[in-house]
Amino acid sequence: MLKSYVFDLDQNIVHTKTPIFFLVKQADGSRKEEKVPNAEFEKKLADPEHFRLHENPDVSLREMRWSGKIIKDVFDAISEKAYGPSREKFKSATIEASPVHIITARGNPMEDFREMHKQFIYEVLTKAEREEMSYNMENHMRCISQHQQILINQYLKNNLYIPCADPETIKLFRRWWKSSHGKKAVAFEKTIKQSISTYEEYYGKPFMKNRHITIGFSDDSKKNTDAITDLIIHKLADKYPHILFYVYNTEQPKLIRKETIQKKSDAQRLF
């Protein structure tokens, strides 16, 4: 069966240490800016009495904005072996040369994520794993003896990397007034279309007609997995009846919750 994968990045593929700057309530009632690990973002945000973002959220999230930062954050985590619950699946999906998309709340430039994935292929995968990946891409593209670099570049070009707070990305999307998890849901639907388009490019539209595909989404935020699950149940499962959806809530790595959805009439909420 054809496969495609959609991943959140922070605390899902790797445990990054990128701080978020909150205005934290002090004993005298004043507020002082303090760094909070991004792993605690949603928990702190749920307590507005003590933790508030700056009036301009970009000020609070400034370490998740500038060019080059995502690559440093990811490879700092890799050097410390701070692997997230979806890291092995991200790696195996890349070796399979299956479509791999990243949807993140960050605002770093889109191309930085593609470059990060490229460096992951060349610096984290072994030579044998890169050769296996190239072989799988040759099978997808139905070509023989293509240069490895050409195959890898084409693979990366076929993937979507969607940083939901990047100004240039925002210009490309409609309905971007939505909440953070709403933005991820809009982006998720775009990854589905891209995965189908990629496989049509590989095998042709006649081959892909009524062809079954599995698409998995993983995120460490329940709000995000709930938003994706609701979108699948109420729209996507009927729109794409030949897609088997998997949603993974990795909020608790030792107790990853999985929901399988194929069509609306059979869909049941598992978490």
C-alpha positions in Angstrom: 0.0 0.0 0.0 1.2 3.5 -0.8 2.1 5.6 2.3 2.5 9.2 3.2 3.4 10.8 6.5 2.8 14.2 8.1 4.8 15.2 11.2 4.8 17.9 13.8 8.5 18.8 14.6 9.2 20.0 18.1 8.7 17.4 20.8 7.5 14.9 18.2 10.5 14.2 15.9 13.1 15.7 18.3 13.0 17.3 21.7 14.2 20.9 21.0 15.1 23.4 23.7 14.0 26.5 21.9 12.6 28.8 24.6 9.4 30.8 24.5 9.3 34.1 26.4 6.4 34.6 28.7 5.4 37.5 30.9 5.3 35.7 34.2 3.4 37.2 37.2 5.6 38.0 40.1 4.7 38.0 43.8 4.1 41.8 43.8 1.7 41.5 40.9 4.1 42.8 38.2 5.1 40.7 35.2 8.6 39.8 34.2 9.8 38.2 31.0 11.1 34.7 31.6 12.2 31.9 29.3 10.0 28.8 29.3 10.9 25.5 27.4 8.7 25.1 24.3 7.7 21.7 25.7 5.7 23.5 28.3 4.1 26.0 25.9 0.5 24.8 25.9 0.5 24.0 29.6 1.6 27.6 30.5 -0.7 29.1 27.9 -3.6 27.5 29.7 -2.8 29.5 32.8 -3.2 33.1 31.7 -3.3 34.3 35.2 0.4 33.6 35.7 1.7 33.2 32.1 1.0 35.6 29.3 2.5 36.1 25.8 3.6 39.6 24.8 1.0 41.7 23.0 2.8 40.8 19.8 3.2 37.0 20.0 6.2 37.2 17.6 8.1 38.8 20.5 7.4 35.8 22.7 8.2 33.4 19.9 11.2 35.2 18.5 13.5 32.2 18.9 11.2 30.3 16.5 11.3 32.8 13.8 14.7 33.7 12.3 16.5 32.0 9.4 18.8 29.2 10.2 17.5 28.6 13.7 15.5 25.5 13.0 18.5 23.7 11.6 20.6 24.5 14.7 17.7 23.5 17.1 17.2 20.2 15.4 20.9 19.2 15.1 21.5 20.3 18.7 18.8 17.9 19.7 20.2 15.1 17.5 23.7 15.6 19.0 22.2 15.2 22.4 20.2 12.2 21.2 17.1 14.0 22.4 14.9 12.0 20.0 11.1 12.5 20.0 8.5 9.6 19.8 8.2 10.0 16.0 11.9 10.2 15.1 12.2 6.6 14.1 9.1 6.8 11.9 10.4 10.0 10.3 13.7 8.2 9.6 12.1 5.0 8.2 9.6 7.0 6.0 12.5 9.0 4.6 14.4 5.8 3.7 11.2 4.5 2.1 11.2 7.6 0.0 7.5 8.0 1.0 6.1 11.5 0.9 7.0 13.2 4.2 5.5 16.5 5.1 6.2 18.7 8.2 3.6 21.0 9.7 4.8 23.2 12.5 3.6 26.2 14.5 7.1 27.7 14.0 7.8 30.8 11.8 11.2 29.9 10.4 11.4 30.2 6.6 9.9 27.3 4.7 13.1 26.4 2.9 15.0 26.0 6.2 12.9 23.0 6.9 13.7 21.5 3.5 17.4 22.1 4.1 17.1 20.6 7.6 15.6 17.4 6.1 18.3 17.4 3.4 21.0 17.6 6.1 19.2 14.8 8.0 19.5 12.6 4.9 23.2 13.3 4.4 24.4 13.6 8.0 22.2 11.2 10.0 21.4 8.4 7.5 24.2 6.0 6.9 25.6 5.4 3.4 23.7 2.2 3.2 20.4 3.9 4.2 20.9 6.6 1.6 21.5 4.0 -1.0 18.3 2.2 0.0 16.5 5.5 -0.2 17.9 6.2 -3.7 16.8 2.7 -4.8 13.3 3.4 -3.5 13.2 6.7 -5.4 14.4 5.0 -8.6 11.4 2.6 -8.2 9.0 5.4 -7.6 10.3 7.4 -10.6 10.7 4.3 -12.7 14.3 5.2 -13.7 17.6 3.4 -13.5 21.0 4.7 -12.4 20.0 8.2 -11.6 22.6 10.2 -9.7 21.8 10.0 -5.9 21.9 13.7 -5.5 19.3 14.2 -8.2 17.0 11.6 -6.6 17.3 13.1 -3.2 16.7 16.7 -4.5 13.6 15.5 -6.3 12.3 13.7 -3.2 12.7 16.9 -1.1 11.0 19.0 -3.8 8.0 16.7 -3.6 7.5 17.2 0.1 5.7 20.1 1.8 7.2 22.0 4.8 4.6 24.3 6.3 5.7 26.6 9.2 2.3 28.1 10.1 3.8 31.4 11.4 6.2 32.1 8.6 5.1 35.4 6.8 5.8 34.0 3.4 3.9 30.9 4.1 0.9 32.9 5.4 0.7 34.7 2.0 0.3 31.3 0.3 -2.7 30.2 2.4 -6.3 31.2 2.7 -8.2 31.0 5.9 -5.0 31.9 7.8 -7.0 33.8 10.4 -7.7 30.5 12.2 -6.2 29.4 15.5 -2.9 27.6 15.5 -4.5 24.2 15.5 -7.0 25.4 12.8 -4.0 26.4 10.7 -2.6 23.0 11.0 -5.8 21.4 9.9 -5.8 23.6 6.7 -2.2 22.7 6.1 -3.0 19.0 6.6 -5.5 19.0 3.7 -2.8 20.5 1.5 -0.4 17.7 2.3 -3.0 15.1 1.2 -3.4 16.8 -2.1 0.4 17.0 -2.5 0.8 13.2 -1.6 -1.8 12.2 -4.2 -0.2 14.5 -6.8 3.3 13.1 -6.1 2.1 9.5 -6.5 0.2 10.5 -9.7 3.5 11.9 -11.0 5.3 8.7 -10.2 2.7 6.2 -11.4 0.2 8.1 -13.6 -3.4 9.1 -12.9 -4.9 5.9 -14.3 -2.9 3.8 -11.9 -3.9 6.0 -9.0 -7.6 5.9 -9.7 -9.3 4.3 -6.6 -5.8 3.4 -5.3 -5.6 2.9 -1.6 -3.2 5.2 0.4 -2.4 5.4 4.1 -1.7 8.8 5.5 -0.4 9.2 9.1 -0.3 12.4 11.1 1.6 12.7 14.4 1.7 15.6 16.9 2.4 16.0 20.6 -0.6 18.4 21.0 -4.0 17.1 21.8 -5.6 20.3 20.4 -3.8 19.6 17.1 -4.7 15.9 16.9 -8.3 16.7 17.8 -8.5 19.4 15.0 -7.1 16.9 12.5 -9.4 14.1 13.7 -12.5 16.3 13.4 -11.4 17.4 9.9 -11.0 13.8 8.8 -14.3 12.6 10.3 -16.4 15.5 9.0 -14.8 16.1 5.6 -11.8 14.2 4.5 -12.9 10.6 5.0 -15.8 11.1 2.7 -13.9 13.2 0.2 -11.0 10.7 0.0 -12.7 7.3 0.6 -9.6 5.4 -0.6 -7.4 6.9 2.1 -6.9 5.2 5.4 -6.0 7.9 8.0 -3.9 7.4 11.1 -3.7 10.1 13.8 -1.1 9.7 16.5 -1.2 11.8 19.7 2.4 11.7 21.0 1.8 14.0 24.0 2.7 11.1 26.3 5.5 9.2 24.5 5.0 6.1 26.6 1.3 6.0 25.9 1.0 7.1 22.2 -2.7 7.2 21.3 -3.7 6.1 17.8 -6.9 6.7 15.9 -7.7 5.0 12.6 -10.3 6.6 10.3 -11.4 5.6 6.9 -14.9 6.8 6.2 -17.4 8.8 8.2 -20.0 6.1 8.8 -17.3 3.9 10.5 -15.4 6.6 12.2 -15.2 6.5 16.0 -13.3 8.8 18.3 -10.7 6.9 20.3 -9.3 9.9 22.2 
